[in-house]
């Protein structure tokens, strides 16, 4: 396996605050690698270090074969980066934005013409070259931003919450492009808050309070939940969650759609404890069954085990 991204003991400190705490991982060439975690977990700070935008306090990292601390300019030339806030210029046309980023990345001559056509085709904007970007629907803006990040055909692509705010169909279309890039050998490093997107990654790093607390394929992270999970059906789910928080034998509890998911110390004892706690509070229980954990369940459980999400 050839690695495209490596980090060993990567750390970033701001004054007395440790934003990223000795993070280590490797990402293979052509892999779709996901970063998942609550707000303030350190995901964006890690990406800024990996992209040469922020110097590490300690530790080391290499991207596309270059040291992020001593060869930051080379790193930036060999990556594509799409941030949470779009880098497109709304008062320029689609074609003007492409031309601007082509010049920024040093894409010139015949190659620029070829890459411009490829970007417009990928974004579905061949017939909208002279349209102002701020007039485009959000989904087209995102696809164009992705295309501009790929103008110079970088081997590594960083996407920081790239589909925030778009509808599910547009999100799925965006991920079709990501898969196609991966199949062609591009390494895609993506942060997301969407569980369905996290499931699409080959591997996930779950981050909390500046540390990686889980690193594996999504299915293995789900299967690695240490305690059984019960799904409780009741017509008073929010009240049931309040009643079960801190109840004996209940490790964690939360809403999952219209049901309640409770992680318990053991399945049989947990069923009895949950029923007794709810019925004792006058909350009728329609059913309790042990279920396989979703990625969201595993995510919440790992965060709770690691001391809970950071308080903003």
Backbone as a ProteinNet text record, in pm:
[ID]
protein_1_A
[PRIMARY]
XXXXXXXXXXXXXXXXXXXXXXXXXXXXXXXXXXXXXXXXXXXXXXXXXXXXXXXXXXXXXXXXXXXXXXXXXXXXXXXXXXXXXXXXXXXXXXXXXXXXXXXXXXXXXXXXXXXXXXXXXXXXXXXXXXXXXXXXXXXXXXXXXXXXXXXXXXXXXXXXXXXXXXXXXXXXXXXXXXXXXXXXXXXXXXXXXXXXXXXXXXXXXXXXXXXXXXXXXXXXXXXXXXXXXXXXXXXXXXXXXXXXXXXXXXXXXXXXXXXXXXXXXXXXXXXXXXXXXXXXXXXXXXXXXXXXXXXXXXXXXXXXXXXXXXXX
[TERTIARY]
83.9	0	87.7	63.4	133.5	49.7	111.3	37.2	42.9	-69.6	-78.6	-70.8	-118.4	-117.8	-71.9	24	66	77.3	39.1	53.1	100.8	199.6	254	270.1	188.4	196	163.3	81	50.6	-25.7	26.8	-28.2	-32.8	-141.1	-150.7	-206.3	-132.4	-169.4	-189.5	-297.6	-323.3	-321.9	-213.1	-202.8	-204.9	-306.1	-321.6	-415.3	-471.3	-570.1	-505.9	-522.6	-471.7	-583.3	-575.8	-680.5	-668.3	-545.5	-518.2	-408.8	-437.2	-352.7	-290.6	-170.3	-91.1	-169.4	-214.2	-293.7	-201.8	-231.5	-153	-246	-218.9	-295	-226.2	-269.2	-221	-340.3	-329.2	-433.5	-369.2	-426.7	-370.1	-405.9	-323.7	-354.4	-487.6	-572.9	-701.9	-808.9	-778.9	-875.7	-968.4	-1094.7	-1187.7	-1187.3	-1126.8	-1102.7	-1186.4	-1264.8	-1355.1	-1308.8	-1339	-1312.9	-1447.9	-1481.5	-1612.3	-1592.1	-1673	-1661.7	-1750.5	-1779.8	-1863.7	-1791.9	-1865.9	-1804.7	-1699.9	-1586.5	-1480.2	-1391.9	-1409	-1330.8	-1186.5	-1160	-1024.7	-1008.2	-1118.2	-1111.5	-1055.2	-1113.8	-1070.5	-927.5	-888.3	-750.3	-653.3	-690.9	-605.9	-590.3	-699.9	-693.4	-607.7	-619.6	-537.6	-389	-352.9	-212.5	-171	-257.7	-224.4	-215.2	-284.5	-282.6	-179.3	-99.2	5.4	-44	-168.6	-223.6	-193.3	-154.1	-128.2	-11.9	86.8	205	175.1	218.7	200.9	285.7	236.4	316.7	422.8	384.8	479.2	424.6	506.3	468.9	504.7	468	499.9	390.5	386.7	290.6	346.6	313.3	352	226.8	215.5	104.1	161.6	124.5	175.9	328.7	386.7	531.2	605.9	534.3	598.3	568.3	667	655.5	572.9	464.8	375.6	440.4	542.2	608	716.6	793.1	908.5	886.3	782.3	755.4	609.7	558.5	417.1	377.3	464	431.5	416.3	503.9	492.6	365.4	331.7	206.4	89	82.5	-31.5	-38.9	74.2	72.7	22.7	23.5	-12.2	-143.7	-220.8	-350	-459.2	-583	-699.4	-768.2	-827.6	-888.7	-1020.5	-1127	-1258.5	-1304	-1315.2	-1346.2	-1496	-1532.7	-1674.2	-1732.1	-1655.3	-1696.7	-1641.2	-1729.7	-1687.2	-1587.8	-1487.8	-1384.8	-1419.8	-1534.8	-1574.9	-1609.4	-1598.9	-1630.7	-1766.9	-1864.2	-2001.1	-2024.5	-1941	-1961.4	-1886.2	-1824.2	-1763.7	-1851	-1838.5	-1913.9	-1849.6	-1920.1	-1867.5	-1733.1	-1727.5	-1605.5	-1492	-1524.6	-1421.8	-1364.3	-1447.1	-1397.1	-1301.3	-1336.8	-1249.5	-1116.1	-1123.4	-1000.3	-913.2	-976.2	-900	-824.5	-894	-829.4	-727.7	-750.2	-650.4	-520.5	-531.1	-411.8	-346.4	-428.4	-376.8	-295.2	-341.8	-274.2	-170.6	-151.3	-50.8	-90.3	-220.7	-270.3	-287.3	-206.7	-204.3	-213.1	-231.7	-227.6	-334.2	-294.8	-388.6	-444.3	-360.5	-407.6	-520.4	-509.6	-615	-746.4	-741.6	-864	-927.5	-843.5	-894.5	-952.8	-882.9	-929.1	-1054.8	-1065.2	-1185.8	-1307.2	-1293.2	-1403.6	-1442.3	-1341.6	-1369	-1441.7	-1402	-1464.5	-1609.4	-1633.2	-1769	-1860.3	-1804.9	-1884.2	-1917.7	-1820.4	-1843.2	-1946.4	-1941.8	-2034.1	-2170.5	-2181.8	-2307.9	-2338.5	-2233.9	-2251.3	-2199.2	-2192.9	-2142.2	-2222.4	-2352.3	-2436.9	-2455.6	-2382.7	-2400.1	-2268.9	-2180.5	-2047.2	-2050.1	-2145.9	-2149.7	-2245.9	-2292.7	-2384.1	-2304.3	-2349	-2282	-2296.2	-2189.7	-2189.3	-2290.6	-2310.5	-2405.3	-2548.9	-2575.1	-2709.6	-2731.6	-2627.3	-2639	-2704.8	-2780.5	-2828.7	-2709.4	-2729.4	-2620.6	-2549.2	-2626.1	-2565	-2468.1	-2501.5	-2411.8	-2288.9	-2309.3	-2194.3	-2094.1	-2145.4	-2055.8	-1981	-2052	-1985.2	-1881	-1910.5	-1812.4	-1691.7	-1718.2	-1608.1	-1519.6	-1580.7	-1503.9	-1421.6	-1483.5	-1411.7	-1292.7	-1310	-1198.7	-1085.4	-1119.9	-1017.2	-941.9	-999.9	-939.9	-877.6	-874.9	-825.4	-684.6	-598.2	-458.6	-436	-547.1	-543.3	-453.1	-482.2	-398.7	-418	-314.3	-328.7	-407	-416.1	-486.7	-587.4	-709.6	-817	-872.8	-877.1	-933.7	-1069.1	-1170.9	-1305.7	-1353.8	-1374.6	-1415.9	-1565.6	-1642.9	-1789.4	-1843.7	-1816.9	-1846.2	-1993.4	-2079.9	-2220.5	-2313.3	-2259.9	-2342.5	-2450.6	-2574.5	-2685.4	-2754.1	-2706.3	-2770.1	-2868.2	-2957.7	-3058.6	-2996.8	-3064.9	-3009.2	-2973.6	-3053.2	-3024.8	-2896.7	-2881.3	-2759.4	-2638.4	-2657.4	-2548.7	-2505.8	-2602.3	-2570	-2495	-2537.4	-2469	-2325.5	-2306.1	-2172.2	-2083.5	-2138.8	-2060.5	-2031	-2115.1	-2083	-1953.6	-1937	-1814.3	-1695.3	-1712.8	-1604.4	-1559.9	-1655	-1620.7	-1544.8	-1589.6	-1522.1	-1378.1	-1356.1	-1219.9	-1134.5	-1192.4	-1119.1	-1079.8	-1171.8	-1142.8	-1031.3	-1015.5	-908.4	-776.4	-775.9	-652	-636.3	-734.8	-725.9	-759.4	-677.3	-705.7	-798.8	-910	-1009.5	-1021.3	-992.7	-997.3	-1113.5	-1217.2	-1340.1	-1387.6	-1425.5	-1492	-1641.7	-1721	-1865.6	-1936	-2059.7	-2146.5	-2258.7	-2265.4	-2374.3	-2333.6	-2414.6	-2381.8	-2387.5	-2481.6	-2489.4	-2366.6	-2306	-2182	-2065.8	-2063.8	-1957.8	-1958.5	-2075.7	-2088.3	-2026.3	-2017.4	-1965	-1812.3	-1748.2	-1602	-1546.5	-1429.1	-1364.2	-1323.8	-1267.1	-1234.3	-1271.8	-1292.1	-1330	-1237.2	-1202.3	-1138.3	-1240.2	-1274.1	-1367.6	-1285.8	-1308.8	-1227.6	-1311.5	-1253.7	-1321	-1216.5	-1237.8	-1147.2	-1001.7	-983.1	-848.7	-781.1	-847.3	-786	-869.2	-802.2	-872.8	-911.1	-1041.7	-1089	-1136.9	-1142.2	-1173.4	-1122.7	-1068.8	-1016	-1032.5	-1128.4	-1154.4	-1258.9	-1294.9	-1403.9	-1535.1	-1632.7	-1758.5	-1825.1	-1826.6	-1889.6	-1822.1	-1691.6	-1618.4	-1638.4	-1652	-1681.1	-1817.9	-1916.5	-2050.1	-2043.9	-1973.4	-1967.3	-1886.8	-1805.1	-1718.5	-1784.1	-1914.7	-1984.3	-1978.4	-1930.8	-1898.5	-2020.4	-2132.5	-2249.4	-2372.3	-2469.4	-2589.6	-2673.2	-2748	-2831.1	-2977.1	-3061	-3204.4	-3280.8	-3377.4	-3468.3	-3600	-3639.5	-3759.2	-3864.8	-3982.3	-4092.5	-4196.9	-4222.5	-4319	-4374.3	-4494.3	-4555	-4502.6	-4422.5	-4367.9	-4215.6	-4158.2	-4014	-3930.5	-3958.5	-3875.8	-3878.1	-3995.1	-4004.4	-3932.1	-3937	-3867.4	-3716.8	-3663.6	-3520.5	-3483.5	-3563.9	-3537	-3538.5	-3633.7	-3646.1	-3531.2	-3481.3	-3378.2	-3237.4	-3218.8	-3085.1	-3040.4	-2931.6	-2879.5	-2947.6	-3041.8	-3110.5	-3013.8	-3032.3	-2943.7	-2938.5	-2817.6	-2800.9	-2802.9	-2837	-2842.3	-2715.8	-2638.8	-2512.2	-2534	-2612.1	-2644.3	-2779.3	-2844.3	-2977.7	-2998.3	-3075.3	-3103.5	-3216.9	-3269.8	-3375.8	-3315.7	-3386.6	-3345.7	-3471.9	-3498	-3625.8	-3736.5	-3837.5	-3945.9	-3924.2	-3816.4	-3785.9	-3679.4	-3654.6	-3549.1	-3444.6	-3318.3	-3209.2	-3135.4	-3125	-3058.1	-2946.5	-2825.6	-2712.9	-2711.1	-2710.6	-2724.9	-2609.1	-2593.7	-2482.7	-2499.4	-2622.7	-2649.9	-2794.2	-2821	-2949.8	-3068.1	-3059.3	-3173.1	-3202.2	-3097.2	-3116.3	-3158.6	-3107.6	-3143.1	-3289.7	-3343.9	-3486.9	-3571.3	-3538.6	-3615	-3599.8	-3476.4	-3452.3	-3523.4	-3519.3	-3584.5	-3734.8	-3792.8	-3938.9	-3981.7	-3909.7	-3945.8	-3933.4	-3826.8	-3806.8	-3916.5	-3954.5	-4055.9	-4195.6	-4231.4	-4366.3	-4383.7	-4274.8	-4281.2	-4306.7	-4273.2	-4296.7	-4425.2	-4504.3	-4630.2	-4616.7	-4505	-4481.6	-4501.6	-4602.7	-4633	-4525.6	-4488.2	-4387	-4455.3	-4440.9	-4502.9	-4415.2	-4285.3	-4196.6	-4051.7	-3972.6	-3829	-3759.6	-3662.2	-3586.1	-3441.2	-3353.7	-3213.2	-3193.4	-3118.3	-3097.3	-2948.3	-2911.8	-2774	-2750.3	-2637.4	-2613.3	-2592	-2642.5	-2611.9	-2479.6	-2427.3	-2305.2	-2328.7	-2448.9	-2481.9	-2476.8	-2529.5	-2524	-2378.8	-2297.1	-2156.5	-2085.3	-2118.7	-2060.9	-2091	-2218	-2258.1	-2192.4	-2190.1	-2131.7	-1982.9	-1909.8	-1765.8	-1739.9	-1822.5	-1805.9	-1829.9	-1934.9	-1964.2	-1851.3	-1798	-1688.4	-1563.9	-1549.4	-1431.2	-1451.6	-1557.2	-1577.9	-1678	-1750	-1850.7	-1793.2	-1883	-1840.5	-1791.9	-1700.3	-1653.6	-1766.4	-1765.4	-1867.5	-1820.9	-1904.4	-1864.7	-1891.4
-119.2	0	124.5	214.2	341.7	445.4	518.9	617.1	753.7	823.7	960	1063.1	1025.7	1115.5	1036.5	1091.2	1029.5	1137.4	1101.9	1193	1111.5	1163.7	1096.6	1198.4	1181.9	1272.5	1416.5	1438.5	1573.8	1649.9	1766.8	1843	1991.2	2056.6	2201.6	2261.2	2357.8	2422.7	2571.5	2625.6	2769.7	2820.1	2880.3	2923.6	2804	2798.9	2686.6	2579.4	2603	2510.5	2416.3	2286.5	2185.5	2150.7	2203.1	2180.7	2043.1	1999.4	1867.4	1804.4	1684.2	1624.1	1492.8	1500.6	1382.8	1285.7	1334.4	1255	1178.6	1050.7	967.1	882.4	877.5	792.7	792.6	702.5	697	681.9	740.9	731.5	680.1	574.4	513.5	592.4	578.5	641.2	586.8	676.1	638.2	608.3	624.7	595.4	713.5	684.2	786.1	773.5	871.8	866.9	974.1	935.1	1029	1072.9	1196.7	1254.2	1290.9	1233.8	1254	1297.6	1392.3	1435.9	1555.4	1581.6	1697.2	1828.3	1938	2069.9	2091	2146.5	2172	2052.5	1944.1	1823	1834.7	1926.9	1943	1901.8	1869.9	1820.8	1927.3	2046.7	2151.6	2194.8	2200.8	2236.4	2133.3	2005.6	1900.2	1917.8	1944.4	1963.7	2085.2	2192.2	2310.9	2280	2193.1	2153.8	2066.8	1974.5	1884	1955.8	2066.6	2140.7	2252.9	2263.2	2364.8	2503.3	2514.2	2644.6	2683.1	2584	2606.4	2517.9	2576.8	2500.3	2416.4	2290.7	2208.9	2263.6	2247.3	2280.2	2173.5	2047.4	1936.7	1820.2	1714.3	1602.2	1629.8	1536.5	1553.3	1494.7	1541	1490.3	1509.1	1416.3	1424.6	1407.4	1489.4	1482.6	1480.6	1379.6	1362.9	1359.4	1310	1295.2	1416.2	1521.8	1644.7	1670.9	1725.1	1757.2	1883.7	1876.5	1991.7	2108.5	2081.1	2187.1	2257.4	2181.5	2240.1	2256.9	2193.4	2201.7	2237.4	2334.2	2369.3	2414.8	2489.1	2535.6	2418.7	2318.7	2199.5	2121.4	2115.2	2048.9	2115.6	2249.5	2321.6	2304.8	2283.7	2263.4	2125.4	2032.6	1894.7	1849.9	1946.2	1912.5	2001.1	1953.5	2036.6	2054.9	2172.5	2200.9	2273.2	2215.8	2278.9	2298	2422.7	2453.2	2463.1	2477.1	2493.2	2618.4	2727.1	2850.8	2848.8	2856.9	2844.2	2952.6	2912.3	3006.3	3071	3038.8	3098.6	3246.6	3319.2	3461.9	3483.1	3524.5	3534.9	3638.8	3743.5	3850.5	3823.9	3707.4	3664.1	3556.7	3539.8	3434.8	3299	3195.2	3059	3047.7	3094.6	3083.5	3166.8	3285.5	3370.4	3305.8	3238.8	3167.7	3056.4	2982.1	2874.2	2930.3	3041.9	3103.7	3154.1	3212.1	3262.7	3149.7	3039.1	2929.4	2857.1	2855.7	2798	2876.6	3010.6	3093.1	3075	3060.2	3041.6	2913.5	2809.3	2679.6	2659.9	2761.3	2751	2659.5	2646.3	2562.8	2653.6	2632	2725.5	2651.7	2731.8	2681.2	2577.6	2477	2373.8	2296.1	2278.7	2206	2282.5	2415.3	2493.8	2477.4	2477.6	2461.2	2325.5	2222	2086.7	2074.2	2130.9	2121.2	2204.9	2320.3	2402.1	2324.3	2257.2	2177.5	2065.5	2000.6	1890.5	1940	2055.8	2111.6	2150.6	2217.3	2259.2	2139.5	2033.3	1912	1845.7	1835.5	1773.3	1850.3	1983.2	2067.4	2078.6	2031.3	2043	2185.3	2263.9	2406.9	2446.2	2350.2	2383.2	2494.5	2496.3	2598.2	2722.9	2733.3	2847.7	2919.2	2921.6	2978.2	3124.2	3200.6	3344.5	3382.5	3283.3	3309.6	3346.6	3449.3	3486.7	3375.2	3349.7	3237.6	3257.8	3382.8	3400.6	3372.5	3358.4	3325.3	3174.2	3095.1	2950	2886.8	2776.7	2699.7	2643.4	2617.9	2576.3	2451.2	2353.6	2230.5	2253.3	2342.7	2374.1	2451.2	2539.1	2609.8	2510.6	2410.3	2313.1	2230.5	2190	2110.6	2194.4	2323.3	2410.8	2433	2451.4	2468.1	2344.3	2227.8	2103.8	2098.2	2135.4	2134.8	2228.3	2346.2	2442	2388.3	2313.4	2253.4	2142.4	2092.2	1981	2024	2153.9	2202.2	2153.2	2148.5	2109.5	1960.1	1883	1737.1	1692.8	1740.2	1705.7	1560	1496.3	1357.6	1342.1	1450.7	1446	1560.6	1527.8	1626.1	1631.5	1751.7	1772.8	1842.3	1782.1	1837.2	1857.4	1982.1	2013.8	2042	1940.8	1947.2	2000.7	1930.2	1983.4	1989.7	1912.7	1909.2	1970.2	2051.7	2114.3	2201.1	2173.7	2257.2	2216.6	2109.8	2071.4	1957	1935.7	1831.8	1693.5	1585.9	1450.7	1406.2	1443.8	1402	1467.4	1596.2	1666	1607.3	1572.9	1513.4	1380	1300	1170.8	1190	1286.7	1314.7	1358.8	1440.4	1487.8	1369.2	1273.8	1156.8	1064	1064.1	987.6	1040.6	1173.1	1233.6	1192.5	1190.8	1151.7	1008.8	918.3	779.1	767.4	844.1	840.1	887.8	992.4	1042	936.8	870.2	765.9	651.9	610.5	500.7	537.6	666.2	712	735.5	710.6	719.2	839.7	931.1	1048.1	1008.6	1052.4	1031.4	1142	1104.1	1201.9	1196.2	1308	1322.9	1416.3	1366	1443.3	1448.4	1567.7	1581.1	1597.4	1544	1549.9	1537.6	1587.3	1566.6	1468.9	1426.2	1338.5	1192.1	1114.5	974.6	892.9	926.6	851.2	875.5	994.5	1020.2	945.4	943.7	871.8	723.8	668	527.2	500.7	604	587.6	586.1	624.1	626.7	485.3	462.8	332.1	313.3	419.5	418.8	553.2	549.4	668.8	689.2	814.4	851.7	931.5	883.4	953.9	1036.3	1167.4	1258.4	1327.5	1344.5	1416.7	1479	1603.6	1676.2	1668.9	1677.8	1683.5	1550	1439.7	1307.6	1216	1121.9	1018.5	907.7	882.1	782.6	654.6	654.8	533.3	552.1	446.2	452.4	315.7	304.8	175.5	194.3	84.2	87.5	112.4	180	209.7	86.3	-23.8	-145.8	-197.9	-188.7	-235.6	-142.8	-14.1	78.7	48.9	20.3	-16.2	-143.2	-243.6	-373.6	-368.9	-264.8	-256.5	-197.5	-168.6	-114.8	-217.6	-175.4	-269.8	-323.3	-253.7	-293.9	-309	-390.1	-409.4	-282.1	-274.5	-158.4	-200.8	-130.9	-159.6	-48	-87.7	9.5	3.2	116.4	124.9	202.8	141.5	207.1	255.4	384.1	445.8	570.7	609.1	729.6	856	839.8	956.1	947.8	942.2	921	1029	1159.2	1260.4	1245.8	1220	1201.1	1073.9	971.9	847.2	869.2	951.2	981.2	1050	1148.7	1219.7	1123.8	1029.7	936.9	837.3	797.6	693.8	747.2	876.3	932.7	912.5	841	813.3	699.7	630.3	517.9	401.7	320.6	206.1	111.4	73.6	-19.7	44.3	174.4	245	330.2	302	373.5	505.5	500.8	622.3	604.4	715.3	709.1	829.8	811	921.2	887.9	991.9	971.7	920	828.1	776.2	769.2	877.4	887.8	903	816.8	820.5	723.6	648.3	551.6	605.4	529.3	561.4	451.4	489.3	392.6	407	295.8	294.1	190.7	234.9	143.8	99.4	-33.7	-87.9	-181	-210	-294	-438.5	-490.1	-622.4	-623.8	-706.9	-700.5	-738.5	-852.4	-899.5	-804.8	-771.1	-679.2	-541.5	-500.5	-371.1	-361.1	-468.9	-469.6	-445.9	-518.3	-504.4	-364.5	-314.6	-183.1	-73.1	-81.8	20.2	17.3	-101.2	-111.7	-61.8	-101.7	-60.5	91.3	148.2	292.1	370.6	326	399.6	378.3	253.9	227.9	286.7	292.5	354.4	503.9	562.9	706	731.2	625.1	640.2	649.6	601.1	604.7	463.6	446	315.1	271.7	144.2	87.7	-4.3	26.1	-55.3	-173.5	-165.4	-275.3	-240.8	-344.6	-329.1	-445.1	-413.5	-520.6	-478.4	-578.4	-551.5	-534.9	-432.9	-403.8	-386	-401.1	-374.9	-224.5	-178.9	-35	27	147.5	225.7	297	360	438.5	554.2	610.2	717.8	669.2	548.8	491.9	474.7	418.3	396.7	529.7	628.3	761.6	820.4	816.5	873.9	798.4	664.7	584.2	613.7	622.3	649.4	789.5	885.4	1021.6	1024.2	954.4	950.8	882.2	772.4	701.3	789.3	882.4	969.5	1099.4	1105.6	1222.6	1322.2	1287.8	1377.1	1478.2	1539.2	1638.5	1764.8	1838.8	1964.6	2065.4	2143.7	2246.5	2374.4	2428.4	2548.9	2673.6
0	0	0	-95	-99.3	-25.8	65.3	143	77.2	82	28.8	139.3	258.6	374	495.9	569.2	695.4	801.8	922.2	1036.8	1155.3	1227.1	1344.9	1457.4	1561.4	1676.1	1643.7	1542.3	1496.6	1606.2	1643	1755.5	1720.5	1765.3	1750.6	1879.2	1932	2057.2	2032	2087.2	2083.6	2228.3	2268.9	2408.2	2501.3	2588.9	2681	2626.2	2506.7	2450.6	2349.6	2372.3	2279.4	2181.6	2060.8	1961.1	1896.7	1870.1	1812.6	1897.3	1948.4	2051	2003.7	1948.2	1910.1	1821.6	1708	1613.3	1517.7	1497.9	1405.8	1319.8	1188.8	1096.5	961.1	873.8	736	642.4	525.2	422.9	295	238.5	118.6	-6.1	-108.7	-237.6	-290.8	-336.9	-392.7	-290.1	-163.1	-56.9	-33.9	-0.9	47.6	199.4	263.6	407.7	474.8	574.5	639.1	776.1	808.9	940.6	999.3	1112.9	1174.5	1318.5	1364.3	1502.5	1528.7	1655.9	1689.6	1660.7	1664.5	1647.9	1756.3	1716.3	1812.3	1840	1762	1787.5	1740.7	1646.6	1594.4	1450.1	1382.3	1244.6	1149.9	1153.6	1061.4	1090	1217.8	1251.7	1195.7	1203.4	1147.5	997.3	928.2	783.5	749.2	825.2	797.4	810.6	905.2	916.3	798.7	759.2	649.3	515.2	502.1	376.2	375.2	480.4	484.6	519.5	566	601.7	745.7	825.9	967.3	1009.3	1071.8	1112.4	1236.4	1239.6	1360.8	1475.3	1596.8	1714.3	1735.6	1713.1	1721.8	1639.4	1628.5	1543.8	1399.5	1311.6	1170.8	1083	959.2	861.8	722	634.2	493.4	406.9	305.3	211	70.2	-7	-143.6	-144.8	-35.8	-27.9	25.4	64.2	110	257.7	327.8	469.5	486.2	563.9	576	649.6	731.5	808.2	728.6	649.5	579.3	429.6	375.2	231.2	205.4	282.1	273.7	133.6	64.9	-70	-166.4	-156.1	-240.5	-208.3	-81	-42.2	-111.8	-104.3	-162.7	-313.9	-379.6	-524.5	-564.3	-469.8	-501.3	-437.7	-388.6	-330.3	-390.1	-375.3	-398.8	-264.6	-242.9	-113.7	-134.8	-81.4	-86	57.1	100.7	239.4	262.3	391.1	426.5	360.6	361.5	296.2	153.9	56.1	-82.7	-120.6	-197.9	-240.9	-374.4	-430.2	-557.5	-539.5	-650.5	-648.9	-714.5	-630.9	-677.8	-784.7	-786.8	-885.4	-1015.4	-1028	-1153.5	-1216.5	-1346.4	-1414	-1387.2	-1427.5	-1414.4	-1484.4	-1609.8	-1688.3	-1628.6	-1574.9	-1514.2	-1388.8	-1310.4	-1193.5	-1233.9	-1336.8	-1383.1	-1430.8	-1506.5	-1557.1	-1442.3	-1339.5	-1224.7	-1155.2	-1127.8	-1056.1	-1143.5	-1273	-1363.2	-1353.7	-1351.1	-1337.3	-1201.5	-1098.4	-962.7	-951.7	-1019.6	-1013.2	-1122.9	-1206.5	-1311.2	-1426	-1450.5	-1560.8	-1682.4	-1785.7	-1898.4	-2032.4	-2137.2	-2273.8	-2304.6	-2381	-2423.6	-2304.5	-2204	-2086.5	-2017.7	-2013.1	-1950.6	-2025.9	-2157.2	-2235.2	-2208.7	-2202.5	-2178.1	-2037.2	-1939.8	-1802.3	-1781	-1848.2	-1837	-1885.2	-1998.6	-2050.4	-1956.2	-1895.4	-1802.5	-1678.4	-1628.4	-1508	-1535.7	-1647.7	-1680.9	-1703.5	-1764	-1785.2	-1652.3	-1563.9	-1434.1	-1352.7	-1362.2	-1287.1	-1353.9	-1477.7	-1551	-1590.9	-1619.8	-1647.2	-1785	-1878.2	-2012.1	-2077.3	-2052.6	-2114	-2029.7	-1919.9	-1828.1	-1800.9	-1899.2	-1878.2	-1839	-1890.4	-1865.3	-1753	-1681.5	-1569.9	-1444.9	-1371.3	-1248.4	-1145.2	-1073	-978.7	-866.8	-819.7	-709	-750.4	-881.3	-928.5	-941.2	-919.1	-934.3	-812.2	-830.5	-715.7	-637.9	-508.2	-420.5	-470.8	-519.2	-567.1	-682	-774.3	-886.4	-838	-738.1	-682.4	-623.6	-554.3	-491.2	-595	-698.5	-802.6	-875.9	-895.9	-960.2	-867.8	-738.1	-642.6	-640.4	-645.9	-651.4	-779.8	-891.3	-1019	-1018.2	-958.8	-951.8	-864.3	-759.5	-673.7	-745.2	-855	-929.3	-1061.5	-1087.7	-1216.8	-1248.7	-1147.8	-1170	-1149	-1138.3	-1124.3	-1008.4	-888.3	-772.3	-732.3	-676.5	-633.5	-503.7	-424.6	-296.3	-290.8	-250.4	-244.7	-102.3	-44.3	88.6	75	134.5	130.6	273.5	312.8	449	450.6	490.2	492.2	359	249.9	117	79.9	146.7	104.5	208.1	296.6	400	337	372.3	327.9	199.5	132.4	6.6	30.2	-66.2	-53.4	-76.1	-30.9	-40.3	-181.8	-281.5	-419.1	-470	-440.7	-480.8	-407.9	-281.2	-203.2	-264.2	-302.9	-364.3	-495.3	-576	-702.2	-676.9	-573.4	-537.9	-501.2	-428.3	-387.9	-505.1	-605.3	-727.1	-789	-785.6	-837.9	-752.5	-620.8	-529.8	-557.9	-575.3	-605.2	-736.8	-835.4	-965.3	-953	-875.6	-853	-784.3	-684.7	-611.9	-704	-789.9	-883	-980.3	-1005.8	-1095.5	-1021.6	-890.2	-813.4	-724.1	-724.5	-636.8	-493.9	-400.9	-259.2	-211.8	-147.5	-104.3	47.9	110.4	255.6	286.6	353.4	367.3	511.3	557.8	687.2	662.7	753.2	735.2	869.4	875	990.8	956.6	830.5	786.2	800.2	873.7	896.5	766.9	678.1	553	466	477.5	406.4	470.6	602.1	672	635	614.9	576	438.6	356.3	220.9	215.6	326.1	329.1	348.4	292.1	310.9	456.1	514.4	656.2	717.5	850.1	923.6	1041.7	1066.6	1191.6	1270.9	1388.4	1475.9	1574.1	1573.4	1652.9	1758.9	1877.5	1985.9	2076.8	2111.1	2200.7	2154.7	2023	1967.5	1947.2	1983.4	1970.8	1881.4	1816.9	1741	1838	1850.4	1945.9	1876.7	1745	1669	1527	1469.1	1333.3	1268.4	1176.5	1112.9	1002.9	937.8	840.9	915	852.3	921.4	982.3	908.3	959.8	1084.5	1090.2	1207.4	1326.3	1300.4	1409.9	1468.3	1382.3	1431.3	1513.8	1460.7	1527.7	1657	1673.2	1790.1	1912.8	1906.6	2022.9	2135.7	2251.4	2358.9	2432.5	2428.3	2506	2415.6	2458.6	2376.3	2365.4	2256	2227	2221.4	2293.5	2294.5	2224.2	2141.6	2081.3	2157.5	2211.4	2294.2	2217.1	2199.7	2129.1	2230.5	2225.6	2315.4	2249.5	2285.9	2228.3	2294.6	2399.3	2471.4	2472.2	2351.9	2339.8	2409.2	2390.3	2458.2	2610.2	2667.4	2812.9	2855.6	2769.3	2800.4	2808.2	2716.3	2718.3	2848.9	2890.4	3015.4	3134.3	3134.3	3247.5	3251.7	3136.8	3132.9	3152.7	3138.9	3158.6	3303	3318.4	3451.4	3523.7	3458.2	3522.7	3542.6	3647	3672.1	3551.5	3511.7	3400.1	3263.5	3254.3	3125.8	3112.4	3008.1	2988	2915.1	2807.6	2732.8	2667	2635.2	2575.7	2486.8	2379.9	2290	2195.8	2131.5	2032.5	1902.9	1838.6	1708.7	1623.2	1549	1479.5	1583	1577.7	1675.3	1790.1	1785.9	1890.2	1983.3	2089	2184.6	2177.1	2164.1	2166.7	2299.6	2370.5	2499.9	2499.1	2527.8	2544.3	2689.7	2710.4	2845.8	2878.5	3007.8	3051.3	3006	3009.6	2953.2	2903.5	2802.5	2733	2821.7	2891	2971	3086.8	3160.8	3272.6	3225.2	3109.4	3055.2	3019	2961.4	2928	3053.3	3159.3	3283.2	3341.8	3343.5	3403.1	3326.3	3192.6	3110.4	3130.6	3126.7	3143.1	3281.4	3384.1	3519.8	3536.4	3479.1	3492.8	3422.5	3303.2	3227.5	3282.9	3308	3358.5	3498	3576.2	3708	3700.3	3584.7	3564.1	3485.5	3465.4	3393.4	3242.6	3188.6	3043.8	2988	2904.1	2848.5	2749.6	2756	2667.7	2566.6	2437.5	2332.8	2292.1	2318.1	2282.8	2309.8	2339.1	2359.4	2290.1	2204.2	2140	2120.1	2123.4	2097.5	1947.5	1907.8	1766.2	1739.6	1611.4	1570.8	1571.6	1621.6	1628.1	1491.3	1474.1	1354.6	1378.2	1274.9	1291.5	1387.5	1383.6	1476.8	1621.1	1646.4	1781.2	1826.4	1736.6	1770.3	1793.4	1710.6	1723	1860.8	1900.5	2028.8	2144.2	2134.5	2242	2258.9	2146.9	2155.8	2212.1	2173.2	2224.5	2375.6	2420.1	2563.6	2640.1	2583.6	2648.9	2659.8	2565	2562.8	2639.6	2718.8	2803.5	2752	2643.8	2589.8	2492	2414.7	2316.2	2384.6	2321.4	2380.9	2391.3	2495.7	2516.8	2449.1	2359.8	2286.6	2371.8
[MASK]
++++++++++++++++++++++++++++++++++++++++++++++++++++++++++++++++++++++++++++++++++++++++++++++++++++++++++++++++++++++++++++++++++++++++++++++++++++++++++++++++++++++++++++++++++++++++++++++++++++++++++++++++++++++++++++++++++++++++++++++++++++++++++++++++++++++++++++++++++++++++++++++++++++++++++++++++++++++++

